[in-house]
């Protein structure tokens, strides 16, 4: 789409029926790639036969989005239906507060820093927490991360950053995010996952913060009957806007 715009991709999950098993979808697959040039990031491949639940909207930071659909000759699904809209980079409908809490469910979600993609406020302190369904794997991806320049995630309490905290059946997971990750995160056997965003008191006016989403699925589930069981339909669209 034209420069200065960003893309919002929306799926009709009643018509999302791509035959294959997560995470690699070796039969049929839909790969979602967001971003232009060196900033492009793959959100991975998606398919229907693993009790997949994913955000019903994908947001890009810039004006580029690529969908790669691949099918083999072993079976047939009905495919997918998606629509996209555009909005200006200097426009937001996100609140100055941590209001994207209403987009977080147990099985899928979308998380924004306050005012994304505009400048986030100083002294922000937001946390989003969810408990994945038992037996499901979490794929967490970031499509936008922009904090104060010159940070290195080495000054806790001073740098602006996102901290991922998770508890699973064998221990504890922690990851600090200051830059756009090169890949998505896969987390297994998780009981709780929390994302915490904090910003310091510096009057920094250029950072847009972050946008993240997550999907859940059952790894390698047999595809028997998956033609009759399309992707799980999101249970809530509260707070979603174009």
N, C-alpha and C positions, 0 to 999 in steps of 0.2 A: 504494500500500500504506500501512498506518498509519504515522504519524509515528514517528520513532525507528528505522525500519527502512531498509535499503538493498536493492537488487535486483541479482540476478545472472541475466542472460539468457543462455541456452545454446541454440545452434543445432544442428540435425541436418544436417550438410553433405551427407549423401547425399540429402537431400530439399530442398536449396536450389537451385531452378531457376527463376530470374526472368529472363525474356528482355529483354535490353538490354545496351548497351555502356557501360562506365565512361569518364569519370567522371560524366557527367550522367544516364545511363540514360534516354534520351528515350522509350523504349518502355514497359517495365514497370520498376518500382523499389520498393525498400524503404528508406525513410529512418528512421534511428535518432536519436531525440532524448532526451538524458538531462538530468535535473535539473528542478527546480520553478521556475516563475515567471521572474524575471530571471536566475536562475542556469542556465536551460536552455541547452544547447548541442547543435547538430546535428552528428552525426558524418558527415553526408553521405548520399548515396544509394548503394545497393549493388544490383548485378545480376550475372548469371552469365556473360555472354558475353565477358569480357575476362580470362580466366584469373585470376579473383579468388581471393586467399587472405587470409582475415581471422581474427582471434582467434575461437576457438570459444566464448568467454564474454565478455560485456560487463558491467562492474561500474559501478553508479551510486554516487555519494556520498550522495545523499538518497533520498527515497521516491518519486520520480517517474521514469517512463519512458514514452515515446510511440513507437509504431511506426506509420508511415504507408505503407501499401501502395497502389500505383497501377498499374493495367493498362490497356492500350488494346485495340483490336479487331483488331490486325494479326496476332497469333500467340498461341500458348498455351504456357505452361510449367506445370510441376506446382506452382509456388509455393514455399512454405517451411514448415518446421516448427520451432517454438521452444518452449522451456519456461523458466519462471522460478522461482527460489526467493528467499527473503528471509532476511536475517540482521540481528542487532542492530547498531546503529552503534557500540556499545561492545565489539564482539567482533572479534577478529582471529585469523587462522591464519597470518599472515605472520611470519617470523622477525625477530629484532632485527638479523640480518645482511642482506647484500644477496642473499638467497636466490632472488629472482625471476629470477636469471640463467637458471634452468632453463626459464623460459617464453619465452625469446628464441630464435627460429629465423631462418633467412634470409628467409623470406617473410611471416611474421606473428608477433606477440608481444604480451604484456601485461607491463607493468613497474610495480612498486610500490616506493615508499620503504619502508624498514624499519618494520614494525609497522602499516602502513596498515590501517584508518583511525584507529588510535590515535596517540598522540603519538610522533613520531620521536625517536630518541636524539640527543644532542649529539655533536659531533665525528664525524659520519657522513661516509664518503667512499666512494661507490659508483659504479661505471661499468658500463654495459651497451652492448655493441657488436655490430653485425650487418652483414652484407654482402648487400644485396638481390640477387635473381637478375638476371642481365643482361637489360636491356631492360624491366624492370618499374619502375613508378612507386610511390613510397611515400606513403601517406596516414597521417600521424601525428596522433593526437588525444589531448587531455587531458580527462578527465571529472572530475578533482578536483585542485585545487592550493590548499594553505593553508600558508603559511609565517609567519614572525614578522611581526607587524603593524608598519606604518610603514616597510617596506622599499621600495626603488625600483630595485633592480638596479644601483645606482650605486657600491656599495662591495665590489668583488671581494675575496674572502678574509674578509669580515665578514658579509655577508648570507647567509642560507640560500637556495639556489636550485638550479634544474636548468639545466644548460647543454647545448644540442644542438649537437654538432659533426658536420659532414659533409664528405665529399670527393666531388666529382663529376668528370666528364670535362673540365670547364672551369674549375674552381677550388675554392673552399672556402666552406663555409656555417657560420655560427655564430649562435645565438640563445639569449639568456638568459631564463629563465622565472621570474618571481617571483609572478605572479598567474595566475588562470585565463584562458587565451586565449579570445578571442571566436569563434575559428574554428579549424579544423584546418589542418595544414601539409601542403603537397604538394611533394614533392622528386623531381626527375627526374635520370636519368643518374647516380645515386649509386653510388659504389664501396664506401664504408663510411659508417655512421652510428653515432654514439655519444651516449648520454645519461649525463651525470655529475651526481650529486646530492651536495651537500656541506652540512653544517650546522656552525655555529660552536660555541663553548664556552659560550654563554649558557644559563642554566637556564630555557629557555622551555618552557612546559608545555601550550600550547594548540594548536599547529600539528599537523595530521594528515599533512602531507607531500603526496604526489601519487600519482596513478594515471594511466598512459598506455597506449595501445594503438596498434598500427599494422597496416595492411593493405597488400598490394601487388597491382598489376593492370597489364595492358597497355592503354594508352589506345586507345580507338576500334577495338579488334579486331573484325573482321567477325563477325556473329552466326551465320553459316552453321554449322549443325551443333551449335549450343550447346545445343539441346534434348537432345542426346545426351551433352553434356559439362558436367555441373553443376559448381558451385564446387569448387575444389581442396579436398580433405579435409585438415585439419591432420595433419601427420605425427607430432606428439607432443602429449600432454596432460600431460606431466610436471609435477608440482607443483600442478596445478589443484585447487582445493578449493571447496566451497560455503561 
